[in-house]
Amino acid sequence: MLTTVENGRAVRVQGDPEHPFTAGFLCAKVNRYLERTYHADRLLHPLKRVGRKGRGEFVRVSWDEALRDIAVRLREIAASTDGAQSILPYSYAGTMGMLQGQSMDRRFFHALGASKLDRTICSTAGAWGMRMTVGANVGADAEGIPSSDLVVLWGTNTLTANPHLWPFVRQAKDQGARVLCIDPIRTRTADQCDEWIPIRPGTDAALALAMMHVIFAEGLQDDDFIARHTIGVDELRQRLNDYPPERAASLTGIPAARIIELAREYGRATSAFLRINYGLQRHGGGAMAVRTIACLPAVTGHWRRAGGGVQLSTSANFKYNTAALERPELSPAVRTINMIRLGDALTLPDAGVGGPPVRALIVYNSNPAAVAPDRNRVLTGLRRTDLFTVVLEHFQTDTADYADYVLPATTQLEHLDVHFAYGHHYATLNRPAIAPLGECKPNTQIFREIASHMELANACLADDDDALLRQALDTTDEKMTTVTYDALMERGWVRLNVPTPYLPYADGGFLTPSGKCEFYSARMESMGLDPLPAFTPPHEYPESVPDLAERFPLTLISSPRHQFLNSTFVNVASLRKDAEPELTLHPQDAASRGIEAGAMVVVFNDRGAFSARARVADSVRAGVVWAPSIWWGKLTSDGHNANETTSQRTTDMGAGPVFYDNLVEVTAVV
């Protein structure tokens, strides 16, 4: 991203036209980044709560007063019987850089002896699935897609979530490739594909297994690749006997004839690209779903050629020196709390999280009062008068309303950072384009100053951001040899030391213990898990929980709106465009409930409820409802959002969230 600055003020942001992947354009959200940075509601000074928690009543205080009081409170808690483990950091990807997201903050909490946070809220299930099959979350290079003759966008709304991929897909399509979309929802991406294949949520593994059944039955597999570069093919083939297309049709809702034809298309292709995304792993069997899909290109040998393979992410290629940044050795042996279970951690401290009650919560780079599952439980915890809460933020979010102190943080335009990528192979330097607005400070500086006020003695807690950047780049990994301090300073971005396009497994070399694609995983067996690909149903799969499904027969998917990035950008008026929470129902489901388009409805289950405006369209499968999210509660008519209904349950591997594993009912507001 290039930022134009005039008289100290940023006046334009644009994509870098020289960047091979982002190619000179920004997504719809980041195009509005100046509006967000200079927003009238931007937090510019430290604030101290004066009203009841949740009311958002604060007064301005000085940094010195805020830091002194925070230090005193944290010292008191650390010195108490419960100890420093009763202090919990809570953060994720609101600021995604290595410096502002996972450096000085981690050092501070490690040195303090605070509880650790298992940061699982996005991608861990899928990452585990890739790891168990190919060895790491390292997938195919999107820059090879123009060579593909088949592109399958599976569980990804590319035009919303990954728009810089689309030009490569268009190149392949212009050269004759078929582009298919497998998704329970006919998204804006599906509308641009050659075909939309509507699938029941959470049944992706069953489809992949049936495809492999057909591929082997019709001799479309690559026997040479299988023999050289995989293990467990005999066991896999035996497992596939359990998944003929007819059975998969009953599970997925896709006709058997279409499953057969899809398998043939994939098996006959010479270079098929599977782009999967994190939506399809947000259910009880999410990791197994990704693992199973990841077997497909090894069965067919599509890894051999540019434009072939599967991509969930490229992130594991980026080997920054996280140990040097985070200094994990500073931490004593302490508990780890899964961020998915924040509601339980704040309200039921002995319900599986173990250890002392959480007495202090430090939130940064996240808005858990909006984005964490089981929102009612989370808000109950945040209301505790004995919970000391500090929030580092840009705006007075739902979470900030419950803070004792709110500290103003810098945006991307105002601080130094370095980034990895999910979908390409370019490391990126983030230089500050403007001075921090008001009294805002980078996360790194805020944690340095809290550490100083607490008189924590470790010298590494004083490292400045330039030193942190150099430490992040201090790595001997072969792929990182091109990513140097000087190269980043000169250009702003640099490709990893990999070819273009990168074919990670063309000649095998999988990153598993065996060095092969593991259809059979001894590691999973040792964990007490099924060692073979399988269909693991969602927790709230209707056939598995008939009594629950009788009361709540609809599956809710609450993926992000095109204009929002989870709860980020929700408060930017030009992106909200006077919109309101909405729910799309299939005409059949709307008719049976007497719901007309435009009516207000209530979406509910035993966990909670929220209101939305009904849309009626065949762009969702019958039995599925879609509520684009994630709204701040304070910006909705009833103060609620879709996470009132989501659960704190976790996935089969990786302990990730199950946001789309969620049975609800919908009624019209009378």
C-alpha positions in Angstrom: 0.0 0.0 0.0 1.3 3.4 -1.0 0.3 6.4 1.1 0.5 10.0 -0.2 1.2 12.6 2.5 0.8 16.3 2.2 1.7 18.7 5.0 1.9 15.8 7.5 -1.6 14.5 6.6 -2.2 11.3 4.6 -4.4 12.2 1.7 -4.5 9.1 -0.4 -3.9 5.3 -0.1 -3.5 3.0 -3.1 -2.1 -0.3 -4.1 1.5 -0.6 -5.2 1.3 -1.1 -9.0 4.8 -2.7 -9.0 3.7 -5.5 -6.5 3.3 -8.7 -8.5 0.4 -10.0 -6.4 -1.6 -7.0 -5.2 -1.1 -5.4 -8.6 -2.0 -1.8 -7.7 -5.4 -2.1 -6.1 -6.8 -2.3 -2.6 -9.8 -4.2 -1.3 -13.1 -2.3 -0.7 -12.3 -2.0 3.0 -8.8 -0.8 2.9 -9.7 1.7 0.2 -11.4 3.5 3.1 -8.5 3.4 5.5 -8.1 7.2 5.6 -11.7 7.5 6.7 -10.9 5.1 9.5 -7.6 6.8 10.5 -9.1 10.3 10.6 -12.6 9.2 11.9 -14.3 11.7 14.1 -14.6 9.1 16.8 -10.9 8.0 16.8 -9.5 7.6 20.3 -6.7 10.2 20.8 -6.2 10.3 24.5 -6.1 7.8 27.5 -9.5 7.4 29.1 -10.6 6.3 32.6 -14.0 4.8 33.3 -16.3 6.8 35.6 -19.6 5.1 34.9 -20.9 1.5 35.2 -19.2 -1.1 33.1 -20.8 -1.3 29.6 -22.1 2.3 29.6 -19.0 3.7 27.9 -18.7 6.6 30.3 -15.1 7.8 30.6 -13.0 10.9 31.4 -9.7 11.9 29.8 -6.6 11.3 31.8 -2.9 11.7 31.2 -0.7 8.8 30.1 1.3 9.1 33.3 -1.8 8.7 35.5 -3.2 5.8 33.4 0.1 3.9 33.3 0.8 4.5 37.0 -2.6 3.2 38.0 -2.5 0.2 35.6 1.0 -0.7 37.0 -0.2 -0.5 40.6 -3.3 -2.6 39.9 -1.3 -5.3 38.0 1.4 -5.4 40.7 -1.3 -5.9 43.4 -2.9 -8.7 41.5 0.5 -10.4 40.7 1.4 -10.2 44.4 -2.0 -11.6 45.6 -2.6 -15.2 46.5 -3.9 -15.9 42.9 -0.7 -14.6 41.5 0.1 -13.3 38.0 -1.6 -16.2 36.4 -4.9 -14.4 37.2 -3.8 -11.8 34.5 -4.9 -12.7 31.0 -3.9 -11.1 27.7 -6.4 -11.2 24.9 -5.4 -10.4 21.4 -5.6 -11.6 17.8 -5.3 -10.0 14.4 -6.7 -6.4 14.7 -3.1 -5.4 14.0 -1.5 -8.2 12.1 2.2 -7.3 12.0 5.0 -9.2 13.8 6.0 -6.2 15.9 2.6 -4.7 16.9 1.0 -8.1 17.2 3.4 -10.5 18.8 6.6 -9.0 20.2 6.8 -6.6 23.1 3.4 -7.6 24.3 4.4 -11.3 24.6 7.7 -10.3 26.3 5.8 -8.3 28.9 3.3 -11.0 29.7 6.0 -13.7 29.8 8.1 -11.6 32.2 5.1 -10.9 34.3 4.2 -14.5 34.6 0.7 -14.0 33.2 -1.5 -16.7 31.8 -0.9 -17.6 28.2 -3.6 -17.3 25.5 -4.2 -20.0 22.9 -4.9 -17.8 19.9 -7.2 -20.2 18.0 -10.1 -18.0 16.9 -9.4 -18.1 13.1 -7.2 -20.7 11.5 -5.9 -23.4 13.8 -8.3 -26.2 12.7 -7.4 -25.8 9.1 -3.7 -25.4 9.9 -3.8 -28.7 11.8 -5.6 -30.4 8.9 -2.9 -29.3 6.5 -0.2 -30.3 8.9 -1.5 -33.8 9.3 -1.6 -34.4 5.5 1.2 -32.3 3.9 3.2 -31.4 7.0 2.6 -27.6 7.3 0.2 -24.9 6.3 2.2 -24.6 3.0 0.1 -24.8 -0.1 0.1 -24.1 -3.8 1.3 -20.7 -5.2 -1.6 -18.6 -6.5 0.7 -17.1 -9.1 0.5 -20.4 -10.9 -3.3 -20.3 -11.4 -3.1 -18.9 -14.9 -1.7 -22.3 -15.8 -4.7 -24.1 -14.3 -7.3 -25.8 -16.4 -9.7 -26.2 -13.4 -10.1 -23.8 -10.5 -12.3 -24.9 -7.6 -13.1 -22.1 -5.0 -14.2 -24.3 -2.1 -15.6 -22.6 0.9 -14.2 -19.2 0.0 -15.9 -16.0 -1.0 -12.9 -14.9 -3.0 -14.1 -11.5 -4.1 -14.8 -10.5 -0.5 -12.1 -12.3 1.4 -9.3 -12.6 -1.1 -9.9 -10.2 -4.0 -6.2 -10.1 -5.1 -6.6 -13.8 -6.1 -9.3 -13.0 -8.6 -7.2 -11.6 -11.4 -5.2 -14.8 -11.5 -8.5 -16.8 -11.6 -9.7 -14.6 -14.5 -6.5 -15.2 -16.4 -7.1 -19.0 -16.1 -10.7 -18.5 -17.1 -9.9 -16.4 -20.1 -7.6 -19.3 -21.2 -10.4 -21.8 -21.0 -10.3 -23.0 -17.4 -13.5 -23.9 -15.7 -14.1 -22.1 -12.4 -16.4 -23.8 -9.9 -17.6 -22.6 -6.5 -18.5 -25.0 -3.7 -20.3 -23.1 -0.9 -23.6 -23.3 1.0 -24.2 -19.7 -0.1 -24.3 -18.3 -3.6 -21.9 -15.4 -2.8 -20.8 -12.7 -5.1 -17.9 -15.0 -6.0 -20.3 -17.8 -6.9 -22.1 -15.5 -9.2 -18.9 -15.0 -11.2 -18.0 -18.7 -11.5 -19.1 -21.1 -14.2 -21.1 -23.1 -11.6 -22.2 -22.9 -8.0 -22.4 -26.2 -6.2 -24.4 -25.7 -3.1 -23.2 -28.0 -0.3 -24.6 -28.6 3.2 -22.5 -26.9 5.8 -19.9 -29.1 7.4 -20.0 -31.9 4.9 -17.0 -31.0 2.7 -15.0 -34.0 3.8 -17.8 -36.4 2.6 -17.7 -34.7 -0.8 -13.9 -35.0 -1.0 -14.0 -38.7 0.0 -16.6 -39.5 -2.7 -14.6 -37.7 -5.3 -11.6 -39.8 -4.4 -13.8 -42.9 -4.5 -14.8 -42.1 -8.2 -11.2 -41.2 -9.1 -9.9 -44.5 -8.0 -12.8 -46.5 -9.4 -12.3 -44.9 -12.8 -8.5 -45.1 -12.9 -8.0 -41.3 -12.8 -5.4 -41.4 -10.1 -1.7 -40.7 -10.6 -0.2 -44.1 -9.6 3.4 -42.9 -10.0 3.0 -39.9 -7.7 1.1 -42.0 -5.2 3.8 -44.7 -5.2 6.7 -42.2 -4.9 5.3 -39.5 -2.6 2.5 -40.8 -0.4 1.9 -43.4 2.3 -1.3 -45.2 3.2 -2.9 -45.6 -0.2 -4.2 -49.1 0.5 -5.8 -48.0 3.8 -7.2 -44.9 2.0 -8.8 -47.0 -0.8 -10.4 -49.3 1.8 -11.8 -46.2 3.6 -13.2 -44.8 0.3 -15.4 -47.9 0.0 -17.5 -46.4 2.7 -18.1 -43.2 0.6 -19.7 -44.0 -2.7 -21.3 -41.0 -4.4 -24.8 -42.1 -3.3 -23.9 -41.9 0.3 -22.1 -38.6 -0.1 -25.2 -37.3 -1.8 -27.3 -38.0 1.2 -24.7 -36.2 3.4 -23.9 -33.2 1.3 -27.1 -32.6 -0.5 -25.3 -32.7 -3.9 -26.8 -35.1 -6.4 -24.7 -38.3 -6.9 -24.5 -37.6 -10.6 -23.0 -34.2 -10.0 -20.5 -35.6 -7.5 -19.4 -38.2 -10.1 -19.0 -35.5 -12.8 -17.1 -33.2 -10.4 -14.7 -36.1 -9.6 -14.2 -36.8 -13.3 -13.6 -33.1 -14.0 -11.0 -33.0 -11.3 -9.4 -36.3 -12.1 -9.1 -35.5 -15.8 -7.7 -32.0 -15.3 -4.0 -31.7 -15.8 -3.5 -28.9 -13.3 -6.4 -28.2 -10.9 -6.2 -25.6 -8.2 -8.2 -26.0 -5.1 -8.5 -22.8 -3.1 -10.0 -23.5 0.3 -10.6 -21.0 3.1 -11.3 -20.9 6.8 -15.0 -20.9 6.6 -15.2 -24.6 5.9 -13.2 -25.5 9.0 -15.4 -23.6 11.5 -17.3 -26.7 12.6 -16.7 -29.7 14.8 -15.0 -31.7 12.1 -13.2 -28.7 10.5 -9.7 -30.0 10.8 -10.6 -33.4 9.3 -12.4 -31.6 6.5 -9.3 -29.7 5.5 -7.1 -32.8 5.9 -9.4 -34.8 3.6 -9.5 -32.2 0.9 -5.7 -31.8 1.1 -5.4 -35.4 0.0 -6.9 -34.8 -3.4 -4.0 -33.3 -5.3 -1.7 -36.1 -4.2 -4.2 -38.7 -5.4 -4.2 -37.0 -8.9 -0.6 -35.7 -9.0 -1.7 -32.2 -9.5 1.1 -31.0 -7.3 3.5 -31.8 -10.2 2.5 -28.8 -12.2 2.1 -25.0 -11.9 -1.5 -24.1 -11.1 -2.0 -27.5 -9.4 -2.5 -28.3 -5.7 -4.4 -26.9 -2.8 -4.0 -23.7 -0.9 -5.4 -22.9 2.5 -2.5 -20.5 3.2 1.1 -19.8 2.5 1.8 -18.5 6.0 4.1 -21.3 7.2 6.6 -20.3 4.6 7.4 -17.1 6.5 10.0 -18.0 9.1 10.4 -14.8 11.1 12.3 -15.3 14.3 9.3 -15.4 16.6 11.3 -16.8 19.5 13.5 -13.7 19.5 10.5 -11.4 19.3 8.4 -13.1 21.9 11.1 -14.5 24.3 9.0 -17.4 25.6 11.8 -18.4 28.0 10.9 -15.5 30.2 7.7 -17.2 31.2 7.4 -19.5 34.1 5.2 -22.6 33.8 1.7 -21.2 33.6 -1.7 -22.2 32.3 -2.9 -21.6 28.8 -6.5 -20.4 28.2 -8.2 -21.0 24.8 -9.5 -17.6 23.6 -12.6 -19.3 22.3 -13.6 -20.0 25.9 -13.3 -16.4 27.2 -16.9 -16.5 28.4 -16.2 -19.5 30.6 -12.8 -18.1 31.7 -14.5 -15.0 33.0 -17.5 -16.6 34.5 -16.8 -20.2 35.3 -13.0 -20.2 36.1 -13.1 -23.9 37.1 -15.1 -25.1 34.1 -12.2 -26.5 32.1 -9.8 -23.5 32.1 -8.2 -24.4 35.4 -6.2 -22.2 37.8 -7.2 -19.1 39.6 -10.0 -16.7 38.5 -9.1 -14.2 35.9 -8.8 -10.9 37.8 -7.3 -8.7 35.1 -7.9 -8.7 31.3 -5.6 -6.8 28.9 -7.2 -6.6 25.4 -5.5 -5.4 22.3 -5.9 -6.1 18.6 -9.3 -7.6 19.3 -12.9 -6.8 20.1 -14.1 -9.9 22.1 -17.3 -8.3 23.2 -18.4 -8.5 19.5 -16.3 -11.3 18.0 -15.9 -14.0 20.7 -18.5 -16.8 20.7 -21.3 -17.1 23.3 -21.4 -13.4 23.5 -23.9 -13.3 26.4 -21.4 -15.2 28.6 -18.6 -13.0 27.5 -20.5 -9.8 28.4 -21.5 -11.3 31.8 -17.8 -11.7 32.5 -16.9 -8.3 31.3 -19.5 -6.7 33.6 -17.7 -8.1 36.7 -16.9 -5.3 39.0 -13.9 -7.2 40.3 -12.4 -7.6 36.9 -9.7 -5.0 36.0 -9.8 -4.5 32.3 -7.5 -2.5 30.0 -8.2 -2.1 26.3 -5.8 -0.8 23.7 -7.9 0.5 20.8 -8.6 2.9 18.0 -12.3 3.4 18.8 -14.7 3.0 21.6 -15.7 -0.5 20.6 -18.2 -2.8 22.4 -15.2 -4.2 24.4 -13.8 -0.7 25.3 -17.2 0.2 26.9 -16.3 -2.4 29.6 -12.8 -1.2 30.2 -11.4 0.5 33.3 -8.8 2.2 31.1 -8.8 2.6 27.3 -5.4 3.4 25.8 -5.2 5.0 22.3 -3.2 2.9 19.8 -1.8 3.7 16.4 -3.1 2.4 13.1 -1.0 0.9 10.3 -0.3 4.4 8.9 1.4 5.5 12.2 3.8 2.7 13.2 6.6 0.4 12.1 5.9 -3.2 11.4 6.7 -6.2 9.2 4.1 -8.7 7.8 3.8 -12.2 6.5 1.1 -13.2 4.0 -1.7 -15.8 3.8 -2.0 -16.2 0.0 1.3 -15.1 -1.6 5.0 -15.2 -1.0 6.0 -11.5 -0.4 7.2 -10.2 2.9 6.0 -6.6 3.6 7.5 -3.7 5.5 5.0 -1.3 7.1 6.7 2.1 7.5 4.9 4.9 9.4 3.6 7.4 6.8 2.4 10.0 9.4 3.0 10.8 13.0 0.7 9.3 15.5 -2.5 11.3 15.9 -3.2 12.9 19.2 -1.5 11.0 22.0 -1.7 7.6 20.3 1.1 5.2 20.8 2.1 1.9 19.1 1.3 -1.3 21.0 5.0 -1.9 21.4 5.5 1.5 23.1 2.5 1.0 25.4 3.8 -2.3 26.7 7.3 -0.9 27.1 5.9 1.9 29.2 3.7 -0.4 31.4 6.7 -2.6 31.9 8.8 0.4 33.0 6.1 1.6 35.4 6.0 -1.9 36.9 9.8 -1.8 37.2 10.2 -5.1 35.4 14.0 -5.4 35.1 14.6 -7.4 31.9 16.6 -5.4 29.4 14.7 -6.8 26.4 11.6 -4.9 27.6 13.2 -1.7 26.5 14.1 -2.7 22.9 12.8 -0.1 20.4 10.9 -1.0 17.3 13.9 -0.9 14.9 15.7 -3.4 17.2 12.6 -5.6 17.1 12.4 -5.5 13.3 16.1 -6.6 13.1 15.4 -9.4 15.6 12.4 -10.6 13.5 14.7 -10.8 10.5 17.5 -12.6 12.3 16.8 -16.1 10.8 18.8 -18.6 8.9 15.8 -20.2 7.2 16.6 -20.7 3.5 13.3 -19.2 2.3 14.0 -16.0 4.3 17.5 -15.2 2.9 16.1 -12.6 0.5 14.1 -10.9 3.3 16.7 -8.6 4.7 16.5 -5.3 6.6 18.1 -3.4 3.7 16.0 -5.0 1.0 12.8 -4.2 2.9 13.9 -0.6 3.6 14.8 -0.1 -0.1 11.6 -1.5 -1.7 9.0 -2.1 1.0 8.4 -5.7 0.0 10.4 -8.7 -1.2 9.6 -12.2 -2.4 10.7 -15.1 -0.3 13.6 -17.1 -1.7 11.3 -19.4 -3.6 10.7 -19.8 -7.4 7.8 -18.1 -9.3 5.5 -19.9 -9.3 6.4 -22.0 -6.3 5.7 -25.8 -6.6 6.3 -26.9 -3.0 5.6 -30.7 -3.6 6.2 -31.2 -7.3 8.9 -33.8 -6.4 7.5 -34.8 -3.1 9.4 -33.3 -0.2 6.3 -33.1 2.0 7.0 -31.6 5.4 5.5 -34.6 7.3 7.6 -36.9 9.5 7.7 -39.4 6.6 8.5 -36.8 4.0 5.4 -37.9 2.1 1.8 -36.9 1.8 0.2 -38.9 4.6 -3.1 -40.5 3.7 -2.4 -42.5 6.8 -1.2 -40.4 9.7 0.6 -42.2 12.5 0.7 -38.9 14.4 -3.1 -38.8 14.5 -3.3 -42.4 15.5 -0.9 -41.6 18.4 -3.3 -38.8 19.4 -6.2 -41.2 19.6 -7.7 -39.9 16.4 -8.8 -41.6 13.2 -5.5 -41.9 11.2 -7.4 -41.8 7.8 -9.4 -39.1 6.1 -13.0 -39.3 7.2 -16.2 -37.3 7.5 -16.5 -35.9 11.0 -20.0 -34.3 11.4 -20.5 -30.9 13.0 -21.4 -30.9 16.7 -24.8 -29.6 15.7 -25.3 -31.8 12.7 -29.1 -32.3 12.5 -28.9 -36.1 12.1 -26.7 -36.4 15.1 -28.8 -34.2 17.4 -32.4 -34.7 16.3 -34.0 -33.3 19.4 -32.0 -30.1 19.1 -32.7 -29.9 15.4 -36.4 -30.2 16.0 -36.3 -27.1 18.0 -33.7 -25.3 16.0 -33.8 -26.7 12.4 -31.8 -24.0 10.6 -28.0 -23.8 10.3 -26.7 -20.2 10.7 -23.6 -19.0 8.8 -22.4 -15.6 9.9 -19.4 -14.9 7.6 -18.2 -11.3 7.2 -20.0 -8.7 5.2 -18.2 -7.6 2.1 -17.5 -4.2 3.7 -16.4 -5.5 7.1 -13.3 -7.3 8.3 -14.9 -9.2 11.2 -15.8 -6.3 13.5 -13.2 -3.9 11.9 -14.5 -1.1 9.6 -18.1 -1.6 11.0 -18.1 2.0 12.3 -16.9 3.6 9.0 -20.1 5.2 7.7 -19.3 4.9 4.0 -18.8 1.1 4.4 -21.9 0.7 6.5 -24.0 2.7 4.1 -27.0 2.9 6.4 -27.1 -0.9 6.3 -28.5 -3.0 9.2 -28.1 -6.6 10.3 -29.8 -8.9 7.7 -30.7 -12.5 7.4 -31.1 -14.4 4.1 -33.5 -17.3 4.1 -34.4 -19.7 1.3 -38.0 -19.1 0.0 -39.1 -22.5 1.3 -37.9 -21.7 4.8 -39.4 -18.2 4.7 -42.8 -19.4 3.5 -43.1 -22.1 6.1 -42.5 -19.5 8.8 -44.7 -16.8 7.3 -41.7 -14.5 6.8 -41.8 -12.0 4.0 -38.8 -10.1 2.5 -38.2 -6.9 4.5 -39.7 -8.2 7.7 -37.9 -8.0 11.0 -37.0 -11.4 12.4 -35.5 -12.8 15.5 -32.8 -15.5 15.2 -32.4 -17.5 18.4 -31.4 -20.7 20.1 -30.7 -21.6 23.8 -27.6 -19.4 23.9 -29.2 -16.1 22.8 -30.9 -14.1 20.1 -30.5 -11.2 17.7 -32.7 -9.3 15.3 -32.2 -8.8 11.6 -34.0 -7.7 8.4 -35.2 -10.7 6.4 -34.1 -11.2 2.8 -35.7 -14.1 0.9 -33.6 -15.6 -1.9 -32.5 -18.9 -3.4 -28.9 -17.8 -2.9 -28.8 -20.1 0.2 -29.6 -23.7 0.5 -32.8 -24.7 2.1 -32.1 -25.3 5.8 -29.3 -22.6 5.8 -29.7 -19.0 6.9 -27.0 -16.4 6.4 -26.4 -13.3 8.6 -23.4 -11.3 7.2 -21.5 -10.0 10.2 -19.9 -9.0 12.6 -21.8 -6.1 13.8 -20.9 -4.1 16.9 -23.8 -4.5 19.3 -23.9 -0.8 19.9 -24.6 -0.2 16.2 -27.6 -2.5 16.0 -31.2 -1.8 16.9 -31.4 -4.3 19.7 -27.7 -4.3 20.9 -27.1 -7.8 19.8 -25.2 -9.6 17.1 -24.9 -13.1 15.6 -22.4 -14.3 18.3 -25.3 -14.3 20.8 -26.1 -17.7 19.3 -22.6 -19.2 18.7 -21.0 -21.7 21.1 -17.7 -22.1 22.9 -17.2 -25.6 21.6 -14.1 -26.3 19.6 -12.9 -28.2 16.6 -11.7 -31.8 16.3 -8.0 -30.7 16.1 -6.5 -27.3 16.8 -9.2 -26.3 19.3 -10.5 -23.8 16.8 -14.0 -22.1 16.8 -17.2 -23.6 15.5 -18.9 -20.4 14.4 -20.8 -22.0 11.5 -21.8 -25.1 13.6 -24.8 -23.4 14.9 -28.5 -24.5 14.9 -31.1 -21.7 15.2 -34.7 -20.9 14.6 -36.1 -17.8 13.0 -39.4 -16.1 13.7 -41.0 -12.9 12.4 -41.3 -10.0 14.8 -45.0 -9.5 15.5 
